[in-house]
Amino acid sequence: IHMSLKDKRILIVGGTSGIGLETAQVLIKNGALVTITGRTSEAASVAKKIGAEASWFDVADEKSTREAIERLGSFDHAFIAAGSMVGAGLLLSTKTSDLELALKQRVMGAFHVLK
């Protein structure tokens, strides 16, 4: 199945680095109108470099996420790549607070964006 991305509005949550950034660049090359998000204003400088729009908010915070999504308007597609890395060490050495943050960002963040 071939689907054209030309002029499709795509939101990439967590688009300032890693998989989110790489995905944004591929989508832009294929004609999509991409908006990337991040937790800080760094999103604006990254977006400018790749030809995207930007918004910054913390997906772990439901209120700020809802306000940002309402401000941004509708999208044809969303790609959720937000989330901090929990230590790459042993489970026993992982702090509970680090795991809680990762769950808030990855699970609840996706819920807040798509709600």
C-alpha positions as CSV (number, residue, x, y, z in Angstrom):
1,I,0.0,0.0,0.0
2,H,1.4,3.4,-1.0
3,M,0.2,6.4,1.0
4,S,1.3,9.9,0.0
5,L,2.6,12.1,2.8
6,K,2.5,15.3,0.7
7,D,0.9,18.1,2.7
8,K,-0.1,15.7,5.5
9,R,0.1,17.4,8.9
10,I,2.1,15.1,11.3
11,L,2.8,15.7,14.9
12,I,5.9,14.1,16.3
13,V,6.0,14.2,20.1
14,G,9.6,13.9,21.2
15,G,11.0,15.0,17.9
16,T,14.1,16.8,19.1
17,S,16.4,13.8,19.1
18,G,16.6,10.1,18.5
19,I,13.9,8.2,16.7
20,G,11.6,11.2,16.7
21,L,14.1,13.5,15.0
22,E,15.0,10.8,12.4
23,T,11.3,10.2,11.7
24,A,10.7,13.9,11.3
25,Q,13.5,14.3,8.7
26,V,12.2,11.3,6.7
27,L,8.6,12.6,6.7
28,I,9.7,16.1,5.7
29,K,11.7,14.7,2.8
30,N,8.5,12.9,1.7
31,G,6.5,16.1,1.7
32,A,4.8,16.0,5.1
33,L,4.2,19.2,7.1
34,V,5.8,18.3,10.4
35,T,5.5,19.8,13.9
36,I,8.0,18.4,16.4
37,T,7.6,18.8,20.2
38,G,10.0,18.6,23.1
39,R,10.1,19.6,26.8
40,T,12.2,22.8,26.2
41,S,12.5,25.6,23.7
42,E,15.3,23.5,22.1
43,A,12.5,22.2,19.9
44,A,12.4,25.6,18.1
45,S,16.0,25.5,17.1
46,V,15.9,21.8,16.0
47,A,12.7,22.5,14.0
48,K,14.3,25.4,12.2
49,K,17.3,23.2,11.2
50,I,15.1,20.5,9.6
51,G,12.3,22.7,8.2
52,A,9.6,21.8,10.7
53,E,7.3,23.7,13.1
54,A,7.8,23.4,16.8
55,S,6.0,23.4,20.2
56,W,7.3,22.6,23.6
57,F,5.5,21.1,26.6
58,D,5.8,18.2,29.0
59,V,3.7,15.3,27.9
60,A,3.8,14.0,31.5
61,D,1.6,17.0,32.5
62,E,-1.9,16.6,31.2
63,K,-3.0,20.2,31.5
64,S,0.0,21.6,29.5
65,T,-0.3,18.9,26.9
66,R,-4.0,19.5,26.4
67,E,-3.4,23.3,26.1
68,A,-0.6,22.7,23.6
69,I,-2.6,20.3,21.5
70,E,-5.6,22.6,21.4
71,R,-3.3,25.5,20.3
72,L,-1.7,23.4,17.6
73,G,-5.0,22.2,16.0
74,S,-5.7,19.0,14.2
75,F,-3.2,16.6,12.6
76,D,-3.5,13.8,10.1
77,H,-1.1,11.6,12.0
78,A,0.8,11.5,15.3
79,F,4.0,9.8,16.1
80,I,4.8,9.5,19.8
81,A,8.5,9.2,20.6
82,A,8.7,11.1,23.8
83,G,10.4,9.7,26.9
84,S,13.5,9.7,29.0
85,M,15.8,6.7,29.0
86,V,15.7,4.7,32.2
87,G,19.2,3.7,33.2
88,A,20.7,1.0,30.9
89,G,21.9,-0.8,34.0
90,L,20.4,-3.5,36.1
91,L,16.8,-3.3,37.3
92,L,18.1,-3.3,40.9
93,S,20.1,-0.1,40.3
94,T,17.2,1.7,38.6
95,K,15.7,4.5,40.8
96,T,11.9,4.3,41.3
97,S,11.7,8.0,40.4
98,D,13.4,7.4,37.1
99,L,11.0,4.6,36.2
100,E,8.0,6.7,37.3
101,L,9.1,9.5,35.0
102,A,9.6,7.2,32.1
103,L,6.1,5.7,32.6
104,K,4.6,9.2,32.9
105,Q,6.2,10.3,29.6
106,R,5.8,7.2,27.5
107,V,2.5,5.8,28.7
108,M,0.5,8.7,30.2
109,G,2.1,11.1,27.7
110,A,0.8,9.2,24.7
111,F,-2.6,9.0,26.4
112,H,-2.6,12.8,27.0
113,V,-1.6,13.6,23.4
114,L,-4.1,11.2,21.8
115,K,-7.0,11.9,24.2
